[in-house]
Each structure stands twice: as structure tokens, then as C-alpha cells.
Amino acid sequence: MIDARLKSAEWLNPPPHWSFEEDRLRLTTADQTDFWQGTLYGFHRDSGHALLLPVEGDFTATATFSGAYETLYDQAGLMLRAGEGHWIKAGIEFSDGLLNMSVVVTRTRSDWSTCAVPEADGAQKIRLTRKGEAVIVQFRNARNRWQLLRVADFEAGGPLAIGPMACSPQRAGFEAVFSQFTLGPAVAEALHDETPAD
């Protein structure tokens, strides 16, 4: 299910093709789109696609998504954003022939952490929970449980926005489909949640 508020959200860099179809968000990326700031590669890119809703305080956001991952760095998932130099993106990223659960945290400069998920098949699920100045990132593992991917420091004094994100740094035409997006109060036991990730 897609949160109805997403249909009135604002695009950061609208993709060339996108639509809501049968309660799904479907998009196709533009050429060489990415979110990255500085580290290792030296470039600064803020051209990826993100459909963002304003959010305040503590919250949990969840997305279920799939993509036609074929080319290096094809990616889809969630973005939490305070500004061009202050954001988190988390989801699937295709690298070295593998699907990876990936998190990039940017506080002026970007870092990148990954966890290979070679057993991944079909739609994947990611969850971001903000509690104070911490963001907990989890994904649905092969046991259908929430597996911790990262706890990130994310001090933000100003307004935030969150929503579905997709990029294709090496090409145009990456297709991503979001079949579920929810945004609500922070789950009570985010860090060690053993409930099914349905």
C-alpha cells in the first residue's frame, strides 16, 4: 500500500517517466543520475530522483520496491534529506555483479556501507527509523525479519523530508517500482525488532 500523501509529494529532480499505477509508483531514471558528495571519487552529484514528503520528529518509514538492476550502481530505496549536503539514502545498489543492501550517509561528505544479499529475489523491503539524532536502517532478510544494516548519527536542526529514491549513475532507463510506502510513528523496538517484516 502506498501512503496517499505520497501522491501530493514533491519531486527532487523529477524522472523523465513516472506514474502511479494501481497503487504503485513506477519510474524510469534519467541518464547519469546520482546522489554523492566528494569522498573517494571527488565528484558532487545531486541529480538523483526522490519523491519527498516533509517529516518531523521521530518516525518510521518503510518501502517495498523492485528494480531492473543491470548496470553498475543502479539503485532504489529511501532517502531522508535535510539538504544537498545532509542526507541518507538506503536500499538496493547493484555493484560488482551483486545486489547489495546499501547505505550512504552524507554530512557534507558521503560515506558508503554495503551488505551483499545474493539470495535477494523479487521485491525488497527497507525501513528507516529516526529516534532523536539517530537513524536506524534495517532491511527484510531471508527469514522475513528486520535485520540491522546501520545506526547512523543524523543531527538535523531544520526541516526533513523522506520518500522513495532511485538513481542510475552509469546510464539512463533504470526502472524501479515501489509497491509500498508507509510513514508513521517510530516503532518502539526498532533496533532489535524480531517481528515479521510484512
C-alpha positions as CSV (number, residue, x, y, z in Angstrom):
1,M,0.0,0.0,0.0
2,I,1.2,3.5,-0.9
3,D,0.6,6.2,1.7
4,A,-1.9,8.5,0.0
5,R,0.1,11.6,1.0
6,L,2.9,10.4,-1.4
7,K,0.7,11.3,-4.4
8,S,0.9,15.0,-3.4
9,A,4.7,14.9,-2.5
10,E,7.2,16.9,-4.4
11,W,9.9,15.5,-6.7
12,L,13.5,16.4,-6.2
13,N,14.7,16.1,-9.8
14,P,11.6,14.6,-11.5
15,P,12.4,11.5,-13.6
16,P,11.6,11.6,-17.3
17,H,8.9,9.0,-16.9
18,W,6.8,8.2,-13.7
19,S,3.3,7.3,-12.8
20,F,1.1,6.0,-10.1
21,E,-0.5,2.8,-11.4
22,E,-2.8,0.5,-9.3
23,D,-1.3,1.9,-6.1
24,R,2.3,1.6,-7.3
25,L,4.8,4.2,-8.1
26,R,6.7,3.4,-11.2
27,L,9.6,5.5,-12.5
28,T,12.4,5.4,-15.1
29,T,15.6,7.2,-14.4
30,A,17.4,9.9,-16.5
31,D,21.0,9.5,-17.6
32,Q,23.8,9.5,-15.1
33,T,21.7,10.4,-12.1
34,D,23.2,10.1,-8.6
35,F,23.4,11.4,-5.0
36,W,27.1,11.6,-3.8
37,Q,29.3,14.3,-2.2
38,G,33.0,14.2,-2.6
39,T,34.6,11.2,-0.9
40,L,36.9,9.0,-3.0
41,Y,35.5,9.9,-6.4
42,G,35.8,13.6,-6.0
43,F,32.6,14.5,-7.7
44,H,29.5,16.2,-6.3
45,R,26.1,14.9,-7.6
46,D,22.7,15.8,-6.5
47,S,20.8,14.7,-9.6
48,G,19.0,11.5,-8.4
49,H,15.3,11.2,-8.3
50,A,13.4,11.4,-4.9
51,L,9.7,11.9,-4.2
52,L,9.8,13.5,-0.8
53,L,7.3,14.2,2.0
54,P,8.0,16.6,4.9
55,V,8.5,14.8,8.2
56,E,9.1,16.0,11.8
57,G,10.3,14.4,15.0
58,D,10.7,10.7,15.4
59,F,9.2,8.4,12.8
60,T,9.4,5.1,10.9
61,A,9.3,4.9,7.1
62,T,9.1,1.7,5.2
63,A,9.3,0.9,1.5
64,T,8.8,-2.2,-0.6
65,F,10.4,-1.9,-4.1
66,S,11.8,-3.7,-7.0
67,G,14.1,-2.7,-9.9
68,A,15.6,-3.9,-13.2
69,Y,19.2,-3.9,-11.8
70,E,21.6,-4.4,-14.7
71,T,24.3,-1.7,-14.7
72,L,26.9,-0.7,-12.1
73,Y,25.3,1.4,-9.4
74,D,21.7,1.1,-10.4
75,Q,19.9,1.8,-7.1
76,A,16.5,2.2,-5.5
77,G,15.2,2.7,-1.9
78,L,14.5,5.5,0.5
79,M,16.0,9.0,1.0
80,L,15.9,11.0,4.2
81,R,17.0,14.6,3.4
82,A,17.8,17.7,5.2
83,G,19.6,19.4,2.2
84,E,22.2,18.9,-0.6
85,G,25.0,18.2,1.9
86,H,23.0,16.4,4.6
87,W,21.1,13.2,3.7
88,I,20.8,9.4,4.0
89,K,19.9,7.0,1.1
90,A,19.3,3.3,1.8
91,G,18.2,0.4,-0.4
92,I,19.5,-1.9,-3.1
93,E,22.5,-0.9,-5.1
94,F,24.0,-3.1,-7.9
95,S,27.8,-3.4,-7.7
96,D,30.3,-5.9,-8.9
97,G,27.5,-8.1,-10.3
98,L,25.8,-8.4,-6.9
99,L,22.7,-6.9,-5.3
100,N,23.8,-5.1,-2.1
101,M,21.8,-3.5,0.7
102,S,23.5,-0.2,0.7
103,V,23.5,2.9,3.0
104,V,25.1,6.3,2.1
105,V,25.3,8.9,4.9
106,T,26.2,12.4,3.9
107,R,27.2,15.1,6.3
108,T,29.0,17.4,3.9
109,R,30.9,14.4,2.5
110,S,29.4,11.0,1.7
111,D,30.3,7.5,3.0
112,W,29.1,4.2,1.8
113,S,28.5,0.8,3.5
114,T,27.1,-2.3,1.9
115,C,25.9,-5.8,2.7
116,A,25.7,-8.3,-0.2
117,V,22.3,-10.1,-0.4
118,P,22.9,-12.7,-3.1
119,E,19.7,-14.6,-2.1
120,A,17.6,-11.5,-2.8
121,D,14.8,-12.2,-5.2
122,G,11.8,-10.1,-6.2
123,A,10.7,-7.1,-4.2
124,Q,12.8,-5.9,-1.3
125,K,11.9,-4.0,1.9
126,I,13.8,-1.3,3.7
127,R,13.0,0.6,6.9
128,L,14.3,3.8,8.4
129,T,13.5,4.8,11.9
130,R,14.5,8.2,13.4
131,K,14.9,8.5,17.1
132,G,16.3,11.7,18.3
133,E,19.6,12.3,16.5
134,A,19.9,8.6,15.4
135,V,18.6,6.9,12.3
136,I,18.2,3.1,12.4
137,V,18.4,1.4,8.9
138,Q,17.0,-2.2,8.5
139,F,16.1,-4.5,5.7
140,R,14.0,-7.6,5.4
141,N,16.3,-10.6,5.4
142,A,15.8,-14.2,4.1
143,R,14.0,-15.1,7.3
144,N,11.5,-12.3,6.8
145,R,12.8,-10.5,9.8
146,W,14.2,-6.9,10.2
147,Q,18.0,-7.1,10.0
148,L,20.1,-4.2,11.2
149,L,22.1,-2.5,8.5
150,R,23.3,0.6,10.2
151,V,22.8,3.0,13.1
152,A,23.8,6.5,11.8
153,D,24.2,9.8,13.6
154,F,21.9,12.3,11.9
155,E,21.7,15.6,13.8
156,A,19.3,17.9,11.9
157,G,18.1,21.2,13.2
158,G,16.0,22.1,10.2
159,P,13.1,20.5,8.2
160,L,13.4,17.0,6.9
161,A,11.8,15.1,4.0
162,I,11.6,11.4,3.2
163,G,10.5,9.2,0.3
164,P,11.3,6.8,-2.5
165,M,14.6,7.3,-4.3
166,A,16.2,5.9,-7.5
167,C,19.3,6.7,-9.5
168,S,21.4,5.2,-12.3
169,P,24.9,6.8,-12.3
170,Q,26.1,4.9,-15.4
171,R,23.1,5.0,-17.7
172,A,19.5,6.1,-18.4
173,G,16.5,3.9,-18.3
174,F,16.7,2.1,-15.0
175,E,13.1,1.1,-14.0
176,A,12.0,1.0,-10.3
177,V,8.6,0.1,-8.9
178,F,7.5,1.0,-5.3
179,S,4.6,-1.2,-4.3
180,Q,4.5,0.0,-0.7
181,F,5.5,3.2,1.2
182,T,4.4,4.0,4.8
183,L,5.2,6.8,7.1
184,G,4.2,6.9,10.8
185,P,5.3,7.0,14.4
186,A,8.6,5.5,15.3
187,V,8.4,1.8,16.1
188,A,9.1,1.1,19.8
189,E,11.8,-1.6,19.4
190,A,13.4,-0.6,16.2
191,L,16.9,-1.8,17.0
192,H,16.1,-5.4,18.0
193,D,12.7,-6.0,16.3
194,E,12.1,-9.7,15.6
195,T,8.6,-9.2,14.3
196,P,7.9,-10.4,10.7
197,A,8.8,-7.7,8.1
198,D,5.4,-7.8,6.4
